[in-house]
């Protein structure tokens, strides 16, 4: 599933095609994705303007002139592509051919600026929902999500407070969207390596008895921000189905320090990267460097 950097990369790719433009025609080629599309979905969108395109955790948020917000999630295999005047944008250096199955083009937005934005989702785990802006904070999909890790308010004090008293592993805590928004398996592994913290360490050990941050919390917050900024700059990581909005692939996977490197040399100590399973997911780390 795409994580924060991939979703942010998609947002930046879609913004020029959608922001400031109106939906002149909307094709909902099926009634449902992961869940049923909203009633009169195409009719409610047609004629409205996209005032802004934002992101919350792994969700894309299109702020509409109607007062609604179009909440979109890529799911496991969902992706957007943008075409203009019938031609798609040229792919980047890390391109491999995408699926051409029109049957997977489930939603198509025709914009007033001439752009066509197509949502393709072979597995149909993606979703789209219209939520009144006044009720966005109460929206069940969003209301329990933790702080944005790249926001100014996210710091060691905030993370330590969220982890204080937790018996769960540090890997499990950071993967919990209620603790911090948008992180998943890849970037948790990479951030823990950069902070030199074991994924098996108890989450509570980044705080003292009063819930105040220690040096581990400081190092971890810095590592999270560093790895996310680097991944966004690189266009995200192209694992399985993720693509940018122009069809090209992100290349942060070429900068992985530990993720998916089981048995390979640690880039710091030349020991071996190890793979373990935590909460049903693969974790990659260096037992020598990460304590």
N, C-alpha and C positions, 0 to 999 in steps of 0.2 A: 504494500500500500504506500502511495506517495507520502512523504513526510513534509514538514514545514518548508524546507528549501525548494522541493519540487513544486509545491503548491504556490509558493511565492514566485517562482520562475514562470509558472503558467499565468499567474495574475499579471505579471509584467508584460507577457506576450499578448494577452487579451486586451489590456487597457487601451492601446491605440485603436483597436477595432471597435470597442464598445463604449468607452467613455465619451459622453457628449453626443452620442448617436441614438436614434430612435429605432425601436423594433418595427420595421415596416411589414414584416410577415414572420410568423413563427410556425414551424412544422413540428408537431408532436406526433411522431410516427408510430408510437405505441402509447398505451395508457399508463404504463408503469415502468419504473426502473427498479431500484431496490424496493421502493414503496410506490403506490399509485401517485401519479402526478396530480397536482391540485386541480380541483374542478374548474373547468373553463380556463385551463392554463394558458393556451395560446391566445385566447380572446382577451384575457386580463393583461397580457404583456404587450399585445399589439398597440402601437401608437405611443407607448410610454418611452421616456428617455432614460438612459443610464447616466445618472448624475455623478456616480463614482463607482469604482471597483476596488473593494478592499478584501482583506483576508482576516479570518479569526481562526487560529490554530490551523486545521487542515481544511477549513471551509472557505470557499470564495463567496463574497457578499457583494451583489450588485444593488446599489442604492438607486431606486427608481423614482421618477417624478410622480408616480401615482401614490407615493407614501408607503409602498411595499418594499421589501428587500427580497431579492431572489437569492436564496441560500443554495449553493451548489457544492456537492462533494464528489470527488473523482472515484471513490471506491477502490477496488483492487485493480481494475484494468481500464478505467475511464480516461479519456484524453480529448482535448479540443484540437481542432485545426482551423486555421484562418485562411480564407482565400479572398482575393480581390480581383474583379474583372475576369473571373473564371480561372485564374491561375493561383496555385498555392505558392506561398513563399518558398524560396530556395532552402533546401535542407543544409544543416551545418556539417562540420567535419565528422561528427560522430553519428551519422545517420545510417540506419539500416531500414529496409523497406517495411512500411507499416501495412497492417491489414487493409485490403481494398474492398472488404465485404460491405456493400451498401446496407445490408440487413442490420449491421451494427451501428449505423448512423441513426440514432434514435431521436435526437432533437436538433433542429437546424434553426438558427437565428439569422434572419436577413435584416441587415442594418441599413439605416438611411444614408450612410457614407459609402455604400457600395460593398462593404465587407460582408462575407458570409461566415458565420461561426458555427461549426458542426461539432456536436458531442457524440463521440463514438465509444461504445462500451460493450465489448463482447460478453462479459460475464454479468453485466447489469447489477453490479453492487453499488454503482453511483446513485446519486439522488439529487432532486431539485424540489425546492419548496418555496412558496411565497408566504412571507411573514410580515405583518404590519410593523413598520419601524418602531412604533410606540411599544410594541410587545416583544421586541427582539431580545431584550435582556431576560425575559421569562421563557423564551423558546427552549423546550426540553433538550434540543440538540446542542445548545450553546451554554445554558445557564450554569452547568457544573464544571465548565472548563476553567483550568487554572490560568495563571498569568502568562502573557506572551514573553518568551525568553529573550527576545530582542527589544522589549520595551524598557523604558528608563526606570520603571518601578521595580523591575526584576533584579534583585541583588542577593547577596549572600544571606542577609538577614531574613528575607522573604523565604528563600529556599530552606534555610535551617529550621525556621518555624514550621514549615509544611512537613519536614521530615522528623522533627523532634518526637521521640517516643515510638517511632515506627519500628516494628520488628522485621519488616520486609527487607529484602536486599536493596542495595542502592540501585541496581539495575531495574528492579521491579518498580521502585518508587518513581524513578525518572521516566519510566514508560507509562505511568499513570497520568492521564490527561487532566486529572483534578489537581495534581501537584504542579505540573508545568505543561503548557500547551504545545502541541505540534511535534514533540519528540517521538521517535519510534526506535526500532531496533538498531538501525544503522548509526544514527547520530548519538544515541546513548553510548554505544560501544566506543565510538570515536572520541567522544567527550571524556569518558572515564579514562581512556588511555592517556589523553593529553593531561588530565589532572593527576595521573599516576595513582588512581584509586581502583581497588578491586571491585568488580561487579558483584562479588559475593559479600562484600562488607555490609553490615547493617546500616540502613539509611539513617538511623538515629545518631550514628557516630560523626556526623558532620555538624552536630550541635552539642553544646554543653548541657549541663543539667537544667539550666534555666531556659533552654531553647535558643540560646544566642549562638551565632555562627563561629566556627573555629577556622583554622587555616585551610582545612579540607573544603569547607563550604566556599571560601573565597576562591580557591583554585578551581573548583568545579564550575562555578558560575562563569569565571573567565574562560574556561575551556569550552563550555556550552556556546557562549557568544562567539568565540573564535571559530569554532568548527561550523557553526551555522552561517556566519558571514562568508567564510571560504566556500562553502557549498553553494550558496546563492550566487556568488561571483562566478563560480564554475558552471552554473546552470543546473545544479542538482545532480543526482546520481541516477544513471540509467540502468536500473535493475528490472528485468522482466519487461514491463509494459510502459514505463514512464517515458514520455517525450515532452519536449517544450511545445509551445503552441505553434511554432513554425515547422514542426515535424522533426527538428534536429534533436539530438540526444545530449543530455547533460554529461559532463565529464569528470565530476568529482570522484567517481569510482576509481579513477587513476591516481587519486591522492589518499586512498584508504591506508591507514596505518596498521589496523588490526582486522577490520571487518572482512569476513570471507577469506582470511589469510591463514587458515588452520595449517599448522606445520611449517609455515614459512618463517624466515628470520624476523625477529623484532627489529624495527628500524633504529631502535635506541641501544639495546644491549646485545643484540645478535643472538639472544635466546630464541626459543620457538614460541610462536603464537599458538594458543590453545583454544579449542572450541568446547564449550559445555552447553547444556540445555537448562534454561531457567524459564519457568512458567510457560513451557511449551515452545519457547523460541531459542534459536541459536545465539549464544553469546561468544564473542571473540575477545581475547585479552592476553596480555603477557604476564604470566605468574611471577616473573622476576621483577618487572618494573612496577606492577600494580599491586599495592598492599592495602 
